[in-house]
Amino acid sequence: MLIIQVTNVREVMRKRFGLLGEKVIGKVMDSEAEVEKALIQEMEAAFQEFGIEAKIISAQVPNLVIGNNLELPLKVREERQVNLKRE
């Protein structure tokens, strides 16, 4: 199992939409969810290219690591099953 926490959401949004766009978009939509959605699309394409079948889940978590413990109170935002394309 892999867990990926995007830790630079603000920088990604700023790079993609500029400083003003980042501030406006951050007020209108969930920036973290948007970055995760784009990441999931890229991962899905890469997984299919490498022949990997997987389930990718985007979840809202307040804090993943507390001290040496991994806390996982999850609110699932998106779930996607990646299957190989059959020819």
VOGU-3710 file (C-alpha; in Angstrom, 3 decimals, decimal comma):
1> mliiqvtnvr> 0,000/0,000/0,000  1,227/3,473/-0,813  0,051/6,629/0,904  0,904/9,902/-0,799  0,264/13,205/0,936  0,707/16,240/-1,294  2,514/18,741/0,931  2,857/21,675/-1,455  -0,718/22,208/-2,673  -0,452/26,010/-2,516
11> evmrkrfgll> 2,702/26,058/-4,667  1,138/23,707/-7,215  -1,970/25,888/-7,460  0,161/29,049/-7,697  2,269/27,501/-10,470  -0,807/26,347/-12,361  -3,025/29,435/-11,925  -0,733/32,247/-10,773  -0,848/34,088/-7,451  -4,241/35,722/-8,026
21> gekvigkvmd> -5,737/32,549/-9,508  -4,531/30,527/-6,527  -6,234/32,900/-4,076  -9,490/33,062/-6,033  -9,654/29,325/-6,743  -8,781/28,540/-3,119  -11,907/30,426/-2,041  -14,207/28,753/-4,586  -13,016/25,136/-4,585  -10,972/22,712/-2,530
31> seaevekali> -7,413/23,225/-3,806  -6,153/19,996/-2,281  -8,906/17,975/-3,952  -8,144/19,578/-7,331  -4,416/18,791/-7,085  -5,223/15,234/-6,016  -7,644/14,830/-8,928  -4,921/15,877/-11,405  -2,425/13,563/-9,705  -4,863/10,650/-9,875
41> qemeaafqef> -5,324/11,182/-13,617  -1,549/11,116/-14,151  -1,120/8,058/-11,937  -3,911/6,220/-13,736  -2,240/6,782/-17,107  1,171/5,729/-15,763  -0,256/2,628/-14,074  -1,966/1,527/-17,267  1,241/2,077/-19,227  3,178/-0,160/-16,799
51> gieakiisaq> 0,446/-2,800/-16,595  -0,446/-2,033/-12,993  -3,984/-2,583/-11,730  -4,766/-0,589/-8,600  -7,379/1,233/-6,577  -6,597/4,914/-6,021  -8,459/6,671/-3,229  -8,487/10,398/-2,524  -9,389/11,067/1,097  -9,658/14,099/3,313
61> vpnlvignnl> -7,479/13,670/6,376  -6,754/16,319/9,005  -3,221/15,113/9,824  -1,556/11,926/8,678  1,442/11,694/11,007  1,372/12,505/14,704  4,714/11,756/16,327  5,682/8,268/15,207  2,090/7,154/14,621  0,099/7,125/11,414
71> elplkvreer> -3,446/8,381/12,019  -6,021/7,519/9,349  -9,424/9,090/10,011  -10,544/9,068/6,360  -13,301/10,878/4,519  -13,105/9,479/0,987  -13,376/12,165/-1,723  -12,805/10,036/-4,779  -12,057/6,423/-5,545  -10,953/5,086/-8,887
81> qvnlkre> -10,249/1,536/-9,981  -7,438/1,280/-12,534  -7,740/-1,730/-14,823  -5,665/-2,680/-17,820  -7,148/-1,852/-21,194  -7,927/-5,051/-23,036  -7,304/-5,066/-26,743
//
